Amino acid sequence: MRPLAEPAVRDLPSEAGDFEAFFRSEYPRLVRAVYLLSGARAEAEDVAQEAMARVYERWERVRAMDAPDGYLYRVALHLERRRRYRLGVQARKLRPTGREPADPAVVAEARSDVLRALVALPRADREVLVLAGWLGLDGSQAAAVLRVKPSTARARLSRARARFRTELGEGYA
């Protein structure tokens, strides 16, 4: 049996042969350009191949243009922008919204850590942190409840937040 020979450029119609020469000269440059935009080799190759396919579909019109390579790069840029947009939409859809039920064990552990850190604070810091941090009172309201000056309440709150973060430790925002 005779091995199949790859068709040579001269065996193709001139229109397709023109495109093959265009493809060979532009494809490596296109992949490099899209790689600089995407930062990923596989995605760059996918975008470059899709852009070349779209140019081939319109080759009759594209080859008559003053700058067919300019059209190719415009198509590739458009495809890359669409790809990035789709990735952003997917990322936003996958981002947790807070409505999903959390693992009860993780919630219990976090509550325990928060309670431990809160109890470790001095009483005055705990009070101002609960009033302002969790109940949402502003500085003057917390000061009125604690019977201190508003500046004292603000200073305590700042100190209490810093101590609380230290007590809570790493792994908490």
C-alpha positions as YAML, in Angstrom:
chain: A
units: angstrom
residues:
- id: 1
  name: MET
  ca: [0.00, 0.00, 0.00]
- id: 2
  name: ARG
  ca: [1.24, 3.44, -0.92]
- id: 3
  name: PRO
  ca: [1.61, 6.01, 1.91]
- id: 4
  name: LEU
  ca: [-0.64, 9.02, 1.68]
- id: 5
  name: ALA
  ca: [1.23, 12.08, 0.60]
- id: 6
  name: GLU
  ca: [0.42, 15.46, 2.06]
- id: 7
  name: PRO
  ca: [-0.91, 17.81, -0.57]
- id: 8
  name: ALA
  ca: [1.59, 20.43, -1.53]
- id: 9
  name: VAL
  ca: [0.70, 24.08, -1.76]
- id: 10
  name: ARG
  ca: [0.86, 23.88, -5.54]
- id: 11
  name: ASP
  ca: [-1.82, 21.14, -5.52]
- id: 12
  name: LEU
  ca: [-4.32, 23.48, -3.89]
- id: 13
  name: PRO
  ca: [-6.37, 26.05, -5.74]
- id: 14
  name: SER
  ca: [-4.61, 29.39, -5.79]
- id: 15
  name: GLU
  ca: [-7.10, 30.90, -3.35]
- id: 16
  name: ALA
  ca: [-6.41, 28.21, -0.74]
- id: 17
  name: GLY
  ca: [-2.70, 28.31, -1.53]
- id: 18
  name: ASP
  ca: [-2.67, 32.03, -0.83]
- id: 19
  name: PHE
  ca: [-4.33, 31.39, 2.52]
- id: 20
  name: GLU
  ca: [-1.86, 28.63, 3.39]
- id: 21
  name: ALA
  ca: [1.05, 30.98, 2.75]
- id: 22
  name: PHE
  ca: [-0.72, 33.64, 4.80]
- id: 23
  name: PHE
  ca: [-1.32, 31.12, 7.59]
- id: 24
  name: ARG
  ca: [2.30, 29.97, 7.66]
- id: 25
  name: SER
  ca: [3.63, 33.50, 7.85]
- id: 26
  name: GLU
  ca: [1.12, 34.95, 10.33]
- id: 27
  name: TYR
  ca: [0.14, 32.12, 12.68]
- id: 28
  name: PRO
  ca: [3.34, 32.03, 14.80]
- id: 29
  name: ARG
  ca: [3.31, 35.82, 15.20]
- id: 30
  name: LEU
  ca: [-0.39, 35.75, 16.04]
- id: 31
  name: VAL
  ca: [0.08, 33.10, 18.73]
- id: 32
  name: ARG
  ca: [2.89, 35.16, 20.31]
- id: 33
  name: ALA
  ca: [0.78, 38.33, 20.24]
- id: 34
  name: VAL
  ca: [-2.25, 36.65, 21.81]
- id: 35
  name: TYR
  ca: [0.01, 34.94, 24.35]
- id: 36
  name: LEU
  ca: [1.16, 38.38, 25.49]
- id: 37
  name: LEU
  ca: [-2.49, 39.33, 25.98]
- id: 38
  name: SER
  ca: [-3.70, 36.14, 27.65]
- id: 39
  name: GLY
  ca: [-0.61, 34.91, 29.46]
- id: 40
  name: ALA
  ca: [-1.48, 31.29, 28.64]
- id: 41
  name: ARG
  ca: [-0.05, 29.37, 25.70]
- id: 42
  name: ALA
  ca: [-3.00, 27.01, 25.23]
- id: 43
  name: GLU
  ca: [-5.54, 29.85, 25.23]
- id: 44
  name: ALA
  ca: [-3.38, 31.83, 22.84]
- id: 45
  name: GLU
  ca: [-3.29, 28.92, 20.41]
- id: 46
  name: ASP
  ca: [-7.06, 28.42, 20.69]
- id: 47
  name: VAL
  ca: [-7.74, 32.08, 19.98]
- id: 48
  name: ALA
  ca: [-5.24, 32.15, 17.11]
- id: 49
  name: GLN
  ca: [-6.77, 29.06, 15.53]
- id: 50
  name: GLU
  ca: [-10.28, 30.46, 15.82]
- id: 51
  name: ALA
  ca: [-9.16, 33.76, 14.32]
- id: 52
  name: MET
  ca: [-7.49, 31.96, 11.42]
- id: 53
  name: ALA
  ca: [-10.63, 29.88, 10.84]
- id: 54
  name: ARG
  ca: [-12.76, 33.02, 10.69]
- id: 55
  name: VAL
  ca: [-10.35, 34.67, 8.28]
- id: 56
  name: TYR
  ca: [-10.36, 31.55, 6.10]
- id: 57
  name: GLU
  ca: [-14.18, 31.62, 5.98]
- id: 58
  name: ARG
  ca: [-13.97, 35.16, 4.57]
- id: 59
  name: TRP
  ca: [-10.70, 34.73, 2.68]
- id: 60
  name: GLU
  ca: [-12.10, 35.93, -0.63]
- id: 61
  name: ARG
  ca: [-12.86, 39.35, 0.89]
- id: 62
  name: VAL
  ca: [-9.93, 39.42, 3.34]
- id: 63
  name: ARG
  ca: [-7.23, 38.75, 0.77]
- id: 64
  name: ALA
  ca: [-8.44, 41.76, -1.22]
- id: 65
  name: MET
  ca: [-7.95, 44.06, 1.78]
- id: 66
  name: ASP
  ca: [-5.00, 46.42, 2.04]
- id: 67
  name: ALA
  ca: [-3.92, 44.75, 5.30]
- id: 68
  name: PRO
  ca: [-5.26, 41.21, 5.72]
- id: 69
  name: ASP
  ca: [-2.96, 40.73, 8.70]
- id: 70
  name: GLY
  ca: [-4.53, 43.77, 10.36]
- id: 71
  name: TYR
  ca: [-7.94, 42.19, 9.95]
- id: 72
  name: LEU
  ca: [-6.60, 38.93, 11.41]
- id: 73
  name: TYR
  ca: [-5.25, 40.70, 14.49]
- id: 74
  name: ARG
  ca: [-8.49, 42.63, 14.93]
- id: 75
  name: VAL
  ca: [-10.45, 39.34, 14.86]
- id: 76
  name: ALA
  ca: [-8.02, 37.75, 17.35]
- id: 77
  name: LEU
  ca: [-8.22, 40.74, 19.68]
- id: 78
  name: HIS
  ca: [-12.01, 40.60, 19.58]
- id: 79
  name: LEU
  ca: [-11.97, 36.86, 20.36]
- id: 80
  name: GLU
  ca: [-9.55, 37.37, 23.25]
- id: 81
  name: ARG
  ca: [-11.71, 40.13, 24.72]
- id: 82
  name: ARG
  ca: [-14.80, 37.92, 24.46]
- id: 83
  name: ARG
  ca: [-12.93, 35.04, 26.10]
- id: 84
  name: ARG
  ca: [-11.85, 37.23, 29.01]
- id: 85
  name: TYR
  ca: [-15.37, 38.64, 29.37]
- id: 86
  name: ARG
  ca: [-16.85, 35.11, 29.51]
- id: 87
  name: LEU
  ca: [-14.26, 34.10, 32.11]
- id: 88
  name: GLY
  ca: [-15.20, 37.11, 34.21]
- id: 89
  name: VAL
  ca: [-18.90, 36.29, 33.97]
- id: 90
  name: GLN
  ca: [-18.23, 32.69, 34.96]
- id: 91
  name: ALA
  ca: [-16.09, 33.81, 37.90]
- id: 92
  name: ARG
  ca: [-18.86, 36.11, 39.12]
- id: 93
  name: LYS
  ca: [-21.40, 33.29, 38.83]
- id: 94
  name: LEU
  ca: [-19.17, 30.93, 40.80]
- id: 95
  name: ARG
  ca: [-18.34, 33.48, 43.50]
- id: 96
  name: PRO
  ca: [-20.05, 32.54, 46.75]
- id: 97
  name: THR
  ca: [-22.98, 34.82, 47.50]
- id: 98
  name: GLY
  ca: [-23.29, 33.95, 51.15]
- id: 99
  name: ARG
  ca: [-26.65, 32.27, 50.51]
- id: 100
  name: GLU
  ca: [-25.21, 28.77, 50.30]
- id: 101
  name: PRO
  ca: [-25.43, 26.86, 53.55]
- id: 102
  name: ALA
  ca: [-22.05, 26.72, 55.23]
- id: 103
  name: ASP
  ca: [-20.54, 23.59, 56.69]
- id: 104
  name: PRO
  ca: [-21.87, 23.48, 60.28]
- id: 105
  name: ALA
  ca: [-18.54, 22.27, 61.63]
- id: 106
  name: VAL
  ca: [-16.71, 25.22, 60.06]
- id: 107
  name: VAL
  ca: [-19.32, 27.66, 61.39]
- id: 108
  name: ALA
  ca: [-19.09, 26.20, 64.89]
- id: 109
  name: GLU
  ca: [-15.29, 26.38, 64.86]
- id: 110
  name: ALA
  ca: [-15.34, 30.00, 63.65]
- id: 111
  name: ARG
  ca: [-17.86, 30.96, 66.34]
- id: 112
  name: SER
  ca: [-15.69, 29.29, 68.94]
- id: 113
  name: ASP
  ca: [-12.60, 31.17, 67.73]
- id: 114
  name: VAL
  ca: [-14.46, 34.49, 67.74]
- id: 115
  name: LEU
  ca: [-15.84, 33.91, 71.22]
- id: 116
  name: ARG
  ca: [-12.40, 32.87, 72.51]
- id: 117
  name: ALA
  ca: [-10.82, 36.03, 71.05]
- id: 118
  name: LEU
  ca: [-13.59, 38.25, 72.37]
- id: 119
  name: VAL
  ca: [-13.37, 36.84, 75.91]
- id: 120
  name: ALA
  ca: [-9.59, 37.36, 75.91]
- id: 121
  name: LEU
  ca: [-10.05, 41.14, 75.50]
- id: 122
  name: PRO
  ca: [-10.24, 43.48, 78.49]
- id: 123
  name: ARG
  ca: [-13.84, 44.24, 79.54]
- id: 124
  name: ALA
  ca: [-13.76, 47.85, 78.28]
- id: 125
  name: ASP
  ca: [-12.51, 46.74, 74.85]
- id: 126
  name: ARG
  ca: [-15.13, 43.98, 74.67]
- id: 127
  name: GLU
  ca: [-17.91, 46.39, 75.49]
- id: 128
  name: VAL
  ca: [-17.01, 49.00, 72.90]
- id: 129
  name: LEU
  ca: [-16.35, 46.35, 70.26]
- id: 130
  name: VAL
  ca: [-19.75, 44.75, 70.77]
- id: 131
  name: LEU
  ca: [-21.56, 48.09, 70.83]
- id: 132
  name: ALA
  ca: [-19.88, 49.62, 67.80]
- id: 133
  name: GLY
  ca: [-18.67, 46.57, 65.89]
- id: 134
  name: TRP
  ca: [-21.63, 44.21, 66.16]
- id: 135
  name: LEU
  ca: [-24.56, 46.36, 67.17]
- id: 136
  name: GLY
  ca: [-23.60, 49.11, 64.74]
- id: 137
  name: LEU
  ca: [-23.68, 52.06, 67.13]
- id: 138
  name: ASP
  ca: [-21.59, 55.04, 66.06]
- id: 139
  name: GLY
  ca: [-18.89, 56.53, 68.28]
- id: 140
  name: SER
  ca: [-21.13, 59.03, 70.06]
- id: 141
  name: GLN
  ca: [-23.88, 56.48, 70.69]
- id: 142
  name: ALA
  ca: [-21.39, 53.96, 72.09]
- id: 143
  name: ALA
  ca: [-19.88, 56.74, 74.21]
- id: 144
  name: ALA
  ca: [-23.31, 57.59, 75.64]
- id: 145
  name: VAL
  ca: [-23.98, 53.95, 76.55]
- id: 146
  name: LEU
  ca: [-20.53, 53.58, 78.13]
- id: 147
  name: ARG
  ca: [-20.72, 57.04, 79.78]
- id: 148
  name: VAL
  ca: [-17.41, 58.17, 78.33]
- id: 149
  name: LYS
  ca: [-16.35, 60.93, 75.95]
- id: 150
  name: PRO
  ca: [-16.81, 60.16, 72.22]
- id: 151
  name: SER
  ca: [-13.04, 60.49, 71.70]
- id: 152
  name: THR
  ca: [-12.47, 57.89, 74.44]
- id: 153
  name: ALA
  ca: [-14.96, 55.52, 72.80]
- id: 154
  name: ARG
  ca: [-13.26, 55.92, 69.41]
- id: 155
  name: ALA
  ca: [-9.82, 55.30, 70.91]
- id: 156
  name: ARG
  ca: [-11.07, 52.21, 72.76]
- id: 157
  name: LEU
  ca: [-12.72, 50.93, 69.59]
- id: 158
  name: SER
  ca: [-9.54, 51.31, 67.58]
- id: 159
  name: ARG
  ca: [-7.50, 49.57, 70.27]
- id: 160
  name: ALA
  ca: [-10.14, 46.86, 70.69]
- id: 161
  name: ARG
  ca: [-10.20, 46.06, 66.97]
- id: 162
  name: ALA
  ca: [-6.42, 45.76, 66.85]
- id: 163
  name: ARG
  ca: [-6.34, 43.50, 69.91]
- id: 164
  name: PHE
  ca: [-9.23, 41.42, 68.57]
- id: 165
  name: ARG
  ca: [-7.42, 40.82, 65.26]
- id: 166
  name: THR
  ca: [-4.31, 39.79, 67.20]
- id: 167
  name: GLU
  ca: [-6.27, 37.44, 69.45]
- id: 168
  name: LEU
  ca: [-8.16, 35.92, 66.54]
- id: 169
  name: GLY
  ca: [-4.93, 35.15, 64.74]
- id: 170
  name: GLU
  ca: [-4.15, 34.20, 61.15]
- id: 171
  name: GLY
  ca: [-6.76, 32.86, 58.77]
- id: 172
  name: TYR
  ca: [-9.43, 35.45, 59.53]
- id: 173
  name: ALA
  ca: [-10.02, 38.62, 57.52]
...
